[in-house]
Amino acid sequence: MKCNESQNYIMRFFDKDLNDIEQAKLKQHLKNCEKCSEEFSNLQQIFTEIEQDTDFLEPPEDFELQVMNRIEKEAYMYQKQKNDNVFMYNILLMAVSLIFVIIFGSKMWEVLNKPIGLIQQTHMTFEIIKDFLSAAVSMIKGLAIAVVGVTASIYKTYYYAYMILGILLLVTQGLFIRMVKEGNGGAQ
């Protein structure tokens, strides 16, 4: 038996899951292997101490009650903290709302007292928007004219070069098609 196999047997021994033949194999290995024998002894000592100190491992009688009380206490603290946060959020929301109402109300009061000012501001806003859109359209139109002009200039300058490149492309395509047809046994 090898040491790694004996590790499995040792754990099964303490689980009381070994038959007589396996126990005999394990005892034979432990006689011959000092390392595994020492490990077996250490584990046997630990399990013996655990079995003797069963009172130490037993939870107190009111353990469940203590846990439930702790859970209720934590839930109460969490809920209280959540309620405090909601309260602060509501105060902040009311303050912001009050500031908005004061500012909006003062502007409305100003507009109601001087309706001509509102009409003038609205007219001036529309004029600014109209001027902006007009400038944007003019800029796009000028840019388009410039791009078309540059493209036409390049085409005029290199007209003959484009013609030669086009002819070369057609010849290359024709040669490529002929090579493909010949490579496939002349199949069309």
QUIQUI-V509931 format. One record per residue. N is the residue number from 0. RES is the residue in one small letter. SS is DSSP state (A for helix, B for strand, O for the rest). PSI is psi as a letter, one per 30 degrees, with the letter a starting at -180 (none if undefined). D_LAST is the distance of its C-alpha to the last C-alpha in Angstrom with 2 decimals. Layout:
n: {N | N}
res: {RES | RES}
ss: {SS | SS}
psi: {PSI | PSI}
d_last: {D_LAST | D_LAST}
This chain:
n: {0 | 1 | 2 | 3 | 4 | 5 | 6 | 7 | 8 | 9 | 10 | 11 | 12 | 13 | 14 | 15 | 16 | 17 | 18 | 19 | 20 | 21 | 22 | 23 | 24 | 25 | 26 | 27 | 28 | 29 | 30 | 31 | 32 | 33 | 34 | 35 | 36 | 37 | 38 | 39 | 40 | 41 | 42 | 43 | 44 | 45 | 46 | 47 | 48 | 49 | 50 | 51 | 52 | 53 | 54 | 55 | 56 | 57 | 58 | 59 | 60 | 61 | 62 | 63 | 64 | 65 | 66 | 67 | 68 | 69 | 70 | 71 | 72 | 73 | 74 | 75 | 76 | 77 | 78 | 79 | 80 | 81 | 82 | 83 | 84 | 85 | 86 | 87 | 88 | 89 | 90 | 91 | 92 | 93 | 94 | 95 | 96 | 97 | 98 | 99 | 100 | 101 | 102 | 103 | 104 | 105 | 106 | 107 | 108 | 109 | 110 | 111 | 112 | 113 | 114 | 115 | 116 | 117 | 118 | 119 | 120 | 121 | 122 | 123 | 124 | 125 | 126 | 127 | 128 | 129 | 130 | 131 | 132 | 133 | 134 | 135 | 136 | 137 | 138 | 139 | 140 | 141 | 142 | 143 | 144 | 145 | 146 | 147 | 148 | 149 | 150 | 151 | 152 | 153 | 154 | 155 | 156 | 157 | 158 | 159 | 160 | 161 | 162 | 163 | 164 | 165 | 166 | 167 | 168 | 169 | 170 | 171 | 172 | 173 | 174 | 175 | 176 | 177 | 178 | 179 | 180 | 181 | 182 | 183 | 184 | 185 | 186 | 187}
res: {m | k | c | n | e | s | q | n | y | i | m | r | f | f | d | k | d | l | n | d | i | e | q | a | k | l | k | q | h | l | k | n | c | e | k | c | s | e | e | f | s | n | l | q | q | i | f | t | e | i | e | q | d | t | d | f | l | e | p | p | e | d | f | e | l | q | v | m | n | r | i | e | k | e | a | y | m | y | q | k | q | k | n | d | n | v | f | m | y | n | i | l | l | m | a | v | s | l | i | f | v | i | i | f | g | s | k | m | w | e | v | l | n | k | p | i | g | l | i | q | q | t | h | m | t | f | e | i | i | k | d | f | l | s | a | a | v | s | m | i | k | g | l | a | i | a | v | v | g | v | t | a | s | i | y | k | t | y | y | y | a | y | m | i | l | g | i | l | l | l | v | t | q | g | l | f | i | r | m | v | k | e | g | n | g | g | a | q}
ss: {O | O | A | A | A | A | A | A | A | A | A | A | A | A | O | O | O | O | O | A | A | A | A | A | A | A | A | A | A | A | A | A | O | A | A | A | A | A | A | A | A | A | A | A | A | A | A | A | A | A | A | A | O | A | A | A | A | O | O | O | O | O | A | A | A | A | A | A | A | A | A | A | A | A | A | A | A | A | A | A | A | A | A | A | A | A | A | A | A | A | A | A | A | A | A | A | A | A | A | A | A | A | A | A | A | A | A | A | A | A | A | A | A | O | A | A | A | A | A | A | A | A | A | A | A | A | A | A | A | A | A | A | A | A | A | A | A | A | A | A | A | A | A | A | A | A | A | A | A | A | A | A | A | A | A | A | A | O | A | A | A | A | A | A | A | A | A | A | A | A | A | A | A | A | A | A | A | A | A | A | A | A | A | O | O | O | O | O}
psi: {k | l | e | e | e | f | e | e | e | e | e | e | e | f | f | h | g | k | l | e | e | e | e | e | e | e | e | e | e | f | e | f | j | e | e | e | e | e | e | e | e | e | e | e | e | e | e | e | e | e | e | e | h | f | e | e | f | k | l | l | e | g | e | e | e | e | e | e | e | e | e | e | e | e | e | e | e | e | e | e | e | e | e | e | e | e | e | e | e | e | e | e | e | e | e | e | e | e | e | e | e | e | e | e | e | e | e | e | e | e | e | e | e | i | f | e | e | e | e | e | e | e | e | e | e | e | e | e | e | e | e | e | e | e | e | e | e | e | e | e | e | e | e | e | e | e | e | e | e | e | e | e | e | e | e | e | e | g | e | e | e | e | e | e | e | e | e | e | e | e | e | e | e | e | e | e | e | e | e | e | e | e | f | g | g | g | k | none}
d_last: {74.47 | 72.78 | 73.99 | 70.97 | 71.45 | 75.14 | 74.45 | 72.93 | 75.87 | 78.39 | 77.03 | 76.90 | 80.50 | 81.72 | 79.80 | 81.61 | 78.34 | 78.90 | 79.95 | 82.62 | 80.24 | 78.38 | 81.73 | 82.86 | 79.71 | 80.21 | 83.91 | 83.09 | 80.54 | 82.99 | 85.63 | 83.31 | 81.52 | 83.79 | 81.17 | 80.21 | 83.89 | 84.81 | 82.04 | 83.19 | 86.78 | 85.83 | 83.88 | 86.70 | 89.17 | 87.06 | 86.65 | 90.38 | 91.33 | 89.00 | 90.54 | 94.06 | 93.40 | 92.06 | 94.35 | 92.58 | 89.22 | 90.45 | 89.96 | 93.06 | 93.95 | 93.24 | 89.90 | 87.90 | 90.36 | 90.12 | 86.31 | 86.35 | 88.99 | 86.91 | 83.83 | 85.90 | 87.37 | 83.95 | 82.61 | 85.66 | 85.21 | 81.52 | 82.35 | 85.17 | 82.96 | 80.30 | 83.03 | 84.30 | 80.81 | 80.46 | 83.89 | 83.01 | 79.71 | 81.62 | 84.16 | 81.44 | 79.66 | 82.93 | 83.69 | 80.30 | 80.68 | 84.16 | 83.01 | 80.18 | 82.64 | 85.12 | 82.56 | 80.87 | 84.29 | 85.62 | 82.62 | 83.06 | 86.77 | 86.03 | 83.58 | 86.03 | 88.84 | 86.76 | 83.93 | 83.49 | 82.36 | 79.55 | 78.40 | 78.51 | 76.55 | 73.90 | 73.61 | 73.40 | 70.64 | 68.58 | 69.09 | 67.91 | 64.76 | 64.09 | 64.57 | 62.30 | 59.46 | 59.93 | 59.79 | 56.65 | 54.85 | 56.02 | 54.83 | 51.32 | 51.16 | 52.27 | 49.78 | 46.88 | 48.11 | 48.36 | 44.81 | 43.38 | 45.59 | 44.55 | 40.84 | 41.35 | 43.40 | 40.80 | 38.09 | 40.41 | 41.30 | 37.83 | 36.03 | 34.86 | 33.77 | 31.55 | 30.05 | 29.31 | 27.83 | 25.52 | 24.34 | 23.88 | 21.82 | 19.43 | 19.21 | 18.71 | 15.86 | 14.15 | 14.89 | 13.73 | 10.22 | 10.22 | 11.80 | 9.46 | 6.46 | 9.39 | 10.89 | 8.41 | 9.00 | 6.35 | 3.77 | 0.00}
